[in-house]
Amino acid sequence: MVANDGIDLDVLPGQIHAVLGENGAGKSTLMKIIYGVTQPTEGELRWHGQPLRIDSPAQARRLGIGMVFQHFSLFETLSVVENVALGLDGRHDLDALARNIEQVSARYGLPVQPHRLVHALSVGERQRVEIVRCLLQQPKLLIMDEPTSVLTPQAVQRLFETLRQLAAEGCSILYISHKLDEIQALCDVATVLRDGRVSGRCVPAQETPASMARMMIGRDLPVCVHGPSQPQTPAQLRVRDLSLPSDEPFGVDLQSVSLEVFGGEIVGIAGVSGNGQQELLRAISGEQTLDDAAAVSMAGLDVGQLGAAQRRALGLCFVPEERLGRGAVPDMSLAENALLTAHRHGLVRHGLLDRGAMARFAAACIERFAVKAPGPQASARSLSGGNLQKFIVGRELMQRPALLVAAQPTWGVDVGAAAFIRQSLIDLRNAGAAVLVVSEELDELFEICDRIAVLAGGRLSPLRPLAQTSLEEIGTWMSGLWPPGEAAQAEMAQTSQARAVRSRHNGASPHAAP
């Protein structure tokens, strides 16, 4: 299989140049060649007009080439400042470097805590670390692979201001993103890849997202069909007044979080990364058990003291925000990764692994979710980020969960695949499952959700039906600024909704006397 086939790419000084393509089109491989991670078998690379072979990322950095990877290159047991120091040449005073990190992160609106350990950071916070580390290198060519996939709209706009400023100062930028509206707003030119070859070039300002999508995938972009919800009783997930101190020194304490998710609806939780999302997901998924069994319940059963495996046995499936390491084991095959969460679905018989069933399950997932992979025996590490995400989401959906909890479900996935995943979540909801989606993609949440709330500073805002809120209101709430009386009103409204759902379920009028 050839990842890149005869690609020609010219990047001018001060130019913001987009590279577009579906997952597996060869974008990341091309960037790794430029950055010295991967060596080409044919062709020529020229830097400032001179032929050059870049043998390593260290050589690339000395030339002035920096790269923000889609899969983060951070040591989890080290602090932010230690990780940044490893990416810079020479010796550094860590205290002085920490102050420099704080200054750069504040200047560009990418808040980073230098002394926090990386393993305690959310995906969005790790993305900020990668970007700040690159900016500290003052690159002449900056390669950005899906840099905004887990950033908020406000942070994206601040980053765009930074990139335009860098371009004005003569820095060239290679920008990979599946967000076509961003490409249109930011980039000067775009090169489109399909199956490892250049399939077209365009000026994004002269195109539309739809026309660029057609260039990428060869057809019109699918549109999600989202009809009215039919919530069912009892609630599949109920969180009651959950307060939970974080185990991490820089973590976020959850404060009196309450919510319900009924079968037949999708509830979305928006928020800036690092505001308690990790802590809430661990409490719901069972990765962290609770002292109060009643703090989390599923289908009427108190599960707060049950572990992740016991909750999965009750019908929970979970898509974590971190693909490699939590969603999949990098060096294991796709068939083996299928086994990790789907072993109850005929993959184990009489206590023994059924490798044929494992391979068939993985093959079905590859086919159904259009995962570009050689087959079930391919390692998770060998897939592009978007294709691995499709496999992980597909693995969970194929188990037909009663409750699906998904964090950043379309992170790094191309526009066609993202639409397919979103429609699959809607179809799961239409089949009666309860779906909870935690995402920083407000457009995604407004496309698929029935109700939405915001997590800020460990507190959960009121849950609002989509028809009763707006992007602007949710964006304001993401800073923690919701009206003080909203919580009590929302609790009353939620109680009324639960009564209405029970009434419909029992065949009575929702207006009948209780």
C-alpha positions in Angstrom: 0.0 0.0 0.0 1.4 3.4 -1.0 0.6 6.2 1.4 1.9 9.0 -0.8 2.1 8.7 -4.6 3.9 11.4 -6.6 2.7 14.3 -4.5 3.8 17.8 -5.6 3.4 20.6 -2.9 4.8 24.1 -2.9 4.5 26.3 0.1 5.5 30.0 -0.2 6.8 32.2 2.6 4.1 33.7 4.8 1.5 31.4 3.1 -1.2 29.5 5.1 -1.5 26.3 3.0 -4.3 23.8 3.7 -3.9 20.1 3.0 -7.4 18.4 2.7 -8.4 14.8 2.3 -10.4 12.0 3.9 -9.0 9.9 6.7 -6.2 7.8 5.3 -5.7 10.0 2.2 -2.0 10.4 3.1 -2.0 13.8 4.8 -0.3 12.9 8.0 2.3 10.7 6.2 3.2 13.7 4.0 3.7 15.9 7.1 5.8 13.3 8.8 8.1 13.2 5.8 8.5 16.9 5.9 9.2 16.8 9.6 11.7 13.9 9.3 9.7 11.3 11.1 9.2 9.2 8.0 11.7 8.8 5.1 10.4 8.9 1.4 11.3 6.1 -1.0 11.1 8.4 -4.0 11.1 12.1 -4.9 12.9 15.3 -3.7 12.4 17.7 -0.9 13.6 21.3 -1.3 14.1 23.8 1.5 14.6 27.5 0.4 15.2 26.1 -3.1 18.0 23.7 -2.1 17.6 19.9 -2.2 17.6 18.4 1.3 17.1 15.2 3.2 15.6 15.6 6.6 16.6 12.6 8.7 15.0 13.4 12.0 12.7 15.8 13.8 15.7 17.2 15.6 17.2 18.2 12.2 13.8 19.6 11.2 13.6 21.8 14.3 17.1 23.1 13.7 16.0 24.1 10.2 13.0 26.0 11.7 10.3 23.4 11.0 7.9 22.8 13.9 4.9 20.4 14.0 1.8 20.0 16.1 0.8 16.3 15.9 -2.7 15.0 15.9 -1.5 12.2 18.2 0.3 14.0 20.9 4.0 13.3 21.4 4.1 14.0 25.2 5.5 11.9 28.1 2.6 11.4 30.5 4.6 11.0 33.7 6.4 14.4 33.1 5.2 17.9 33.7 4.2 20.3 31.0 7.4 22.3 31.4 9.6 19.2 31.3 7.9 18.1 28.1 8.4 21.5 26.5 12.1 21.4 27.6 12.6 18.1 25.8 11.3 19.6 22.6 13.8 22.5 22.7 17.5 22.4 21.9 20.1 23.0 24.7 19.6 23.1 28.5 16.9 25.2 30.1 16.2 26.6 33.5 12.8 25.0 34.2 11.6 27.9 36.3 12.4 30.5 33.6 10.9 28.2 31.0 7.7 27.9 33.0 7.4 31.6 33.1 8.0 31.8 29.4 5.3 29.1 28.8 2.8 31.2 30.9 3.6 34.3 29.0 3.2 32.7 25.6 0.0 30.8 26.6 -1.5 34.0 27.9 -0.5 36.0 24.8 -2.2 33.5 22.5 -5.2 32.6 24.7 -4.1 29.0 25.2 -4.1 28.5 29.0 -1.5 26.0 30.2 -0.3 25.2 33.7 3.5 24.5 33.4 3.9 22.3 36.5 0.9 20.1 35.9 1.6 16.4 35.0 0.5 15.5 31.5 -1.3 12.4 32.5 -3.8 14.6 34.4 -4.6 16.8 31.4 -7.6 16.4 29.2 -7.2 16.0 25.4 -7.9 19.7 24.8 -5.3 20.8 27.4 -2.7 18.5 25.8 -3.5 20.1 22.4 -2.7 23.5 24.0 0.6 22.1 25.3 1.6 20.9 21.8 0.8 24.2 20.2 2.5 26.3 22.9 5.6 24.1 22.6 5.7 24.7 18.9 5.3 28.5 19.2 8.2 28.7 21.6 10.4 27.3 18.9 9.7 30.4 16.7 9.4 28.2 13.5 9.8 29.3 9.9 7.5 26.5 8.8 4.7 25.4 11.2 2.9 22.2 10.5 -0.5 21.8 12.2 -2.3 18.5 12.1 -5.9 18.9 13.3 -4.9 21.7 15.8 -8.5 22.8 16.6 -10.1 19.4 16.9 -10.6 19.8 20.7 -10.5 23.6 21.1 -13.5 25.8 21.9 -14.7 28.4 19.3 -13.2 31.2 21.3 -9.8 29.4 21.5 -10.0 28.7 17.7 -10.5 32.4 16.9 -7.6 33.3 19.1 -5.4 30.7 17.5 -6.3 32.0 14.0 -5.2 35.5 15.1 -1.9 34.0 16.1 -1.5 32.1 12.8 -2.3 35.2 10.8 0.2 37.1 12.8 2.9 34.5 12.3 2.2 34.4 8.5 2.5 38.2 8.4 5.9 37.8 10.0 7.0 35.4 7.2 6.3 32.1 8.8 4.8 29.5 6.4 2.0 27.3 7.8 0.8 23.9 6.6 -2.6 23.4 8.0 -4.5 20.1 8.1 -8.2 20.2 9.2 -11.4 18.5 8.4 -13.3 21.6 9.4 -13.9 23.2 6.0 -15.4 26.4 7.4 -12.1 26.9 9.2 -10.1 26.3 6.0 -12.3 28.8 4.1 -11.8 31.4 6.8 -8.0 31.0 7.4 -6.1 29.5 4.4 -4.8 31.1 1.3 -4.6 28.0 -0.9 -5.5 24.3 -0.5 -4.1 21.1 -1.9 -6.5 18.1 -1.9 -5.4 14.5 -1.5 -7.3 11.4 -2.3 -5.9 7.9 -1.9 -2.4 9.3 -1.6 -2.4 11.4 -4.7 -3.1 15.1 -5.4 -6.7 15.3 -6.7 -7.1 19.0 -6.9 -6.0 22.5 -5.8 -8.2 25.5 -4.9 -8.4 28.9 -3.3 -10.7 28.2 -0.2 -12.1 31.8 -0.2 -13.5 31.1 -3.7 -15.1 27.8 -2.7 -17.8 26.7 -0.3 -17.5 23.9 2.3 -19.8 21.8 0.1 -17.7 22.2 -3.0 -14.5 21.4 -1.0 -16.2 18.4 0.5 -17.0 17.1 -3.0 -13.3 17.6 -4.0 -12.3 15.5 -0.9 -14.8 12.7 -1.0 -16.1 12.8 -4.6 -19.7 13.2 -3.7 -22.1 15.6 -1.9 -21.7 15.8 1.9 -24.4 13.7 3.7 -26.9 15.5 5.9 -28.0 14.2 9.2 -31.7 13.4 9.6 -32.8 14.4 13.2 -36.5 14.0 14.0 -38.2 14.8 17.3 -37.1 12.6 20.3 -39.4 10.1 22.0 -37.9 9.9 25.5 -38.8 6.7 27.5 -39.0 6.1 31.2 -37.3 5.3 33.4 -34.1 7.3 32.9 -31.3 5.2 31.6 -28.8 7.4 33.4 -29.3 9.5 36.5 -26.6 11.5 38.3 -27.8 12.8 41.7 -26.1 15.7 43.4 -22.6 14.3 42.6 -19.8 16.1 44.4 -16.4 14.6 43.8 -12.9 15.9 44.7 -10.4 15.4 42.0 -7.6 13.0 42.6 -5.2 15.2 40.6 -3.5 18.2 42.2 -4.6 20.4 39.3 -7.8 18.6 38.6 -11.4 20.0 38.9 -13.7 19.1 41.8 -17.3 18.3 40.7 -19.9 20.3 42.6 -23.4 19.0 43.0 -23.8 17.7 39.4 -27.2 16.3 38.6 -28.7 15.2 35.2 -30.9 12.6 33.7 -30.7 11.0 30.2 -33.7 9.1 29.0 -33.8 6.4 26.4 -34.7 7.9 23.0 -32.8 11.1 23.5 -29.3 12.6 23.0 -28.1 14.9 25.8 -25.0 17.0 25.1 -22.5 18.5 27.5 -20.5 21.4 26.2 -17.6 23.1 27.9 -14.0 24.2 27.7 -11.7 21.2 28.1 -10.4 20.9 31.7 -13.6 22.0 33.5 -14.4 18.6 35.0 -15.2 16.6 31.9 -12.7 13.9 32.7 -13.8 13.6 36.3 -17.5 13.3 35.3 -16.8 10.7 32.6 -14.8 8.6 35.1 -17.6 8.7 37.6 -20.2 7.8 35.0 -18.2 5.1 33.2 -17.1 3.4 36.4 -13.4 4.1 36.0 -13.8 5.8 39.4 -16.2 4.3 41.9 -18.0 6.5 44.4 -18.7 6.3 48.1 -22.4 7.0 47.4 -23.9 4.2 45.4 -27.0 6.3 44.6 -24.9 9.1 43.1 -25.1 7.4 39.7 -27.8 5.0 38.6 -28.5 3.1 35.4 -32.1 2.0 34.5 -33.1 2.5 38.1 -30.2 0.6 39.6 -27.7 2.4 41.8 -24.3 1.7 40.3 -22.0 4.3 42.0 -20.0 1.6 43.7 -19.8 -0.7 40.6 -16.7 -0.8 38.4 -16.5 -0.3 34.7 -17.0 -3.9 33.7 -20.1 -4.3 35.9 -21.7 -1.2 34.4 -20.9 -2.5 30.9 -22.7 -5.7 31.8 -25.8 -3.5 32.5 -25.7 -2.1 29.0 -23.3 0.8 29.1 -20.9 1.5 26.2 -18.2 4.2 26.4 -16.1 6.1 23.8 -13.3 7.8 25.6 -11.8 11.0 24.4 -8.3 9.6 24.1 -8.0 7.1 21.2 -4.6 5.6 21.8 -4.1 4.2 25.3 -7.7 4.3 26.5 -9.8 3.7 23.5 -7.4 1.2 22.0 -4.1 -0.5 22.8 -1.7 0.7 20.1 0.2 -2.5 19.5 -2.7 -4.8 19.6 -4.6 -5.8 16.4 -8.1 -4.5 15.7 -9.5 -7.9 16.4 -7.9 -7.9 19.8 -9.0 -4.4 20.5 -12.6 -5.5 19.6 -12.3 -8.1 22.3 -11.5 -5.5 25.0 -15.0 -4.2 25.2 -17.1 -6.6 23.1 -16.1 -9.9 24.6 -19.7 -10.5 25.9 -20.9 -10.5 22.3 -19.9 -14.0 21.3 -16.1 -13.3 21.2 -15.4 -15.6 24.2 -16.8 -19.1 24.5 -16.5 -21.3 27.5 -13.8 -19.1 28.9 -11.6 -19.3 25.7 -11.0 -16.6 23.0 -12.9 -17.3 19.8 -10.4 -15.7 17.4 -12.5 -16.3 14.4 -15.4 -14.4 16.0 -13.0 -11.6 17.0 -11.8 -11.3 13.4 -15.4 -11.4 12.0 -16.5 -8.7 14.5 -13.6 -6.4 13.6 -14.1 -7.1 9.9 -17.8 -6.1 10.2 -16.8 -2.9 12.0 -14.2 -2.1 9.3 -16.8 -2.6 6.6 -19.8 -0.9 8.2 -17.9 2.2 9.3 -15.6 2.4 6.3 -12.4 2.1 8.3 -9.4 2.2 6.0 -7.3 -0.7 7.4 -5.6 -3.8 5.8 -7.9 -6.0 7.9 -8.7 -7.2 11.4 -5.1 -8.1 12.1 -3.8 -4.5 11.5 -2.5 -2.9 14.7 -4.4 0.0 16.1 -1.2 2.1 15.8 -1.0 1.6 12.1 -4.4 3.4 11.4 -4.7 7.2 10.9 -6.3 9.0 13.8 -9.6 9.4 12.1 -9.8 5.8 11.0 -9.0 4.6 14.5 -11.7 6.8 15.9 -14.2 5.3 13.4 -13.3 1.8 14.6 -13.6 2.7 18.3 -17.0 4.3 17.8 -18.2 1.5 15.6 -17.0 -1.1 18.1 -19.2 0.4 20.8 -22.3 1.0 18.5 -22.2 -2.5 17.3 -22.9 -3.7 20.8 -26.3 -2.0 20.7 -26.0 -0.3 24.1 -28.9 0.8 26.3 -26.7 3.8 27.3 -23.8 5.2 25.2 -21.5 7.8 26.7 -19.3 9.4 24.0 -16.5 11.9 24.5 -15.4 13.9 21.4 -17.0 11.2 19.1 -15.8 12.8 15.8 -12.4 14.1 16.9 -10.1 14.2 13.9 -12.6 12.5 11.6 -13.2 13.7 8.0 -16.4 15.4 7.1 -18.1 12.4 5.5 -17.2 10.1 8.3 -18.2 12.7 10.9 -21.7 12.9 9.3 -21.9 9.1 9.3 -21.0 8.8 13.0 -23.4 11.6 14.0 -26.2 9.9 12.0 -25.3 6.6 13.7 -25.7 8.2 17.1 -29.1 9.6 16.0 -30.1 6.1 14.8 -29.1 4.6 18.1 -31.2 7.2 19.9 -34.1 6.5 17.5 -33.8 2.8 18.5 -34.5 3.7 22.1 -31.0 4.1 23.6 -29.9 6.9 25.8 -26.9 8.8 24.5 -24.7 11.3 26.4 -22.2 13.2 24.2 -19.5 15.3 25.8 -17.9 17.6 23.1 -16.3 20.9 22.6 -17.8 21.0 19.0 -20.9 23.2 19.6 -22.0 22.8 16.0 -21.9 19.0 16.5 -24.0 19.2 19.7 -26.6 21.5 18.1 -26.8 19.1 15.1 -27.5 15.9 17.0 -28.7 16.7 20.6 -32.2 17.0 22.0 -31.1 18.7 25.2 -27.8 20.5 26.1 -26.0 21.7 29.2 -22.6 23.2 30.0 -19.9 22.0 32.4 -17.8 24.9 33.8 -15.6 24.8 36.8 -17.0 21.5 37.9 -20.6 22.8 37.9 -23.3 21.7 35.5 -25.6 24.4 34.0 -29.3 23.8 33.6 -30.3 21.3 30.8 -32.0 23.2 28.0 -34.0 21.8 25.0 -32.3 22.8 21.8 -35.3 24.9 20.7 -35.0 27.0 23.9 -31.3 28.0 23.6 -28.7 29.2 21.1 -25.0 28.9 20.2 -24.5 32.4 21.7 -26.2 31.5 25.0 -24.3 28.2 25.4 -21.0 30.0 24.5 -21.7 32.5 27.3 -22.5 29.7 29.7 -19.1 28.0 28.9 -17.5 30.7 31.0 -19.7 29.7 33.9 -22.0 32.6 33.5 -25.6 31.3 33.7 -28.3 33.1 35.6 -28.3 32.1 39.3 -32.0 31.3 39.3 -31.7 29.0 36.3 -30.7 25.9 38.2 -34.0 25.8 40.3 -36.1 26.4 37.3 -34.3 23.7 35.3 -34.8 21.2 38.1 -38.6 21.9 38.1 -38.6 21.6 34.3 -36.7 18.3 34.4 -39.1 17.0 37.0 -42.1 18.0 34.8 -40.5 16.3 31.8 -39.9 13.1 33.8 -43.6 13.1 34.8 -44.7 13.7 31.2 -42.5 10.8 30.0 -44.0 8.5 32.7 -47.5 9.6 31.8 -46.9 8.8 28.1 -45.4 5.5 29.0 -48.4 4.7 31.2 -50.9 5.9 28.5 -52.1 8.8 30.6 -52.3 12.5 29.7 -49.2 14.4 30.8 -51.6 17.0 32.2 -53.4 14.6 34.5 -53.3 15.2 38.2 -50.4 13.3 39.9 
